[in-house]
Amino acid sequence: MNAPIILLKEGTDTSQGKPQILGNINACQTVSDAVRTTLGPRGMDKLIVDDKGGVVISNDGATILKTLDIVHPAAKTLVDIAKSQDSEVGDGTTSVTLLAGEFLKQFKPFVEEGVHPQVIVRAVRKALSMALKKLKDIAVHIKKDDPKEQRELLMKCASTALSSKLVAAHKDFFSEMVVNAVCMLGELLPLNMIGIKKVQGGGLEDSLLVAGVAFKKTFSYAGFEMQPKKYVNPKIALLNVELELKAEKENAEVRVDDVTEYQNIVDAEWKILYEKLDNIYKSGAKVVLSKLPIGDIATQYFADRDLFCAGRVPEEDLKRTMKACGGSIQTSVQSLTPDVLGNCESFEELQVGCERYNFFKGCPQAKTCTIILRGGAEQFMEETHRSLHDAIMIVRRAMKNDSVVAGGGAIEMELSSFLREQSRTIQGKEQLLISAYAKALEVIPRQLCDNAGFDATNILNKLRMKHSTGSRWSGVNIMDEDICDNFEACVWEPAIVKINALTAASEATCLILSVDETIKNPRSQQEGGGGAPPMGRGRGRPM
């Protein structure tokens, strides 16, 4: 008998064929089970503690999956699609993970019975193209001509996105704030022009939207108390210049023969600093912001001349001020001409909770705004921040793509009903596979019912009956444990959210089904270098 031929290094872990595909499917189902209970208005939250003792409380699918340290190579695919959904449309991260997990669950029996994975992949692609075509046909387009109607659409989309978050009790308050914030932006709707600051204390309803730039007062030296805290139409100097005396021993080595010469060196340094300060004063600027420190001499100098200054301003805030108020960040003070200075209608420093904040309002250049969040626990404010990010992304998407569909499981049930009808007109194995794809879509309404403690079987039966008789927007009514027309109930989502979720979940399904072998190299350090990098974490864990 011939000896086996060994191609791979000793210790390499290989597994292949049907057991490998089934192993990958099981791993992906475990991942989707981790976020299953967070879906919908009655979803639960997850509390994740990292190795340093940091706590994250969230029900955002992408945040949970990013925080969990998943090492299984195939299961990482689901983390990636949740991240892609988050960066592309902002919401629907739990839905996309659930859909992918359910597609794999429905196709698992076919793999076990020996259906070739490529047959399943072909059927998935066919079902996806049919579902997307149907979705685009039935999506409702909102007229952009009427600003009032468009604003209502945006409010409904924002409140649907917020209804499944921790801040759902205040969704009307926040959806209005989010829509106002996005409407303040320019045509390109740049996300980085909405600043979100968090101040502990107060209730959620104390959060405020500032039409302009606001940031926390920076560290200040003596003399700061004398500076004015309010200006009308001030000129703003934005600098990347240090206005502070440095100790000579740190900066240079100077050899002197006489004590008087040392005095000249010290005087020269003071002279250089005062020249810089004079240049700033003569430029006509009333507010001086610098990325680098502004020392106590400079602070006192500005206070004596009725100027306001702030040093060590974070780069992000400085750049946002520059975009909003005009001007440019200068690295020297020699040429502070009017064109490099910014300006705004009003500047003032106010108390927000236990912090002092600097507000720049009425900015003439770019449109920008800042949301100041209030709340008790830090984790709660972090989750509010994540929730608002989702809502802002949704409103941006709804402004660019004016087609919407009904949420609450309505669109999934309609697509499921449509694919079931279509599958009957197809011969062979594809009929069963497309029917399985249709059944998998029901996971969204079913999970909404389960998370709310409803009888899922009863409600799904009602929904199937409604959709088969042409009631296309019937979905789960979370408030009354029943079904209702979710379009009339104003549970609206941009169609792009569903299109992206279906596409990403189907692509992930095809990818996982088409992998039939995993090769895991041992850690190359043990071999004395060489070898390919390990897959996953390379700790030699069994699959």
Secondary structure, DSSP 8 states (H G I E B T S, - for coil): -------S-TT-EEEESHHHHHHHHHHHHHHHHHHHTT-STT---EEEE-TTS-EEEE--HHHHHHHS----TTTHHHHHHHHHHHHHTSS-HHHHHHHHHHHHHHHHHHHHTT--HHHHHHHHHHHHHHHHHHHHHH-EE--SS-HHHHHHHHHHHHHHHHTTSTTGGGHHHHHHHHHHHHHTS-TT--GGGEEEEEEEBS-GGG-EEESEEEEE-----TTGGGS-SEEES-EEEEE---BS---HHHH-----SSHHHHHHHHHHHHHHHHHHHHHHHHTT-SEEEESS-B-HHHHHHHHHTT-EEE-S--HHHHHHHHHHH----BS-STT--GGG-EE-SEEEEEEETTEEEEEEES-SSS--EEEEEEESSHHHHHHHHHHHHHHHHHHHHHHHS-EEEETTTHHHHHHHHHHHHHHTTS-SHHHHHHHHHHHHHTHHHHHHHHHHT--HHHHHHHHHHHHHTT-TTEEEETTTTEEEETTTTT-EEEHHHHHHHHHHHHHHHHHHHT--EEEE---GGGGTS-S---STT-S----
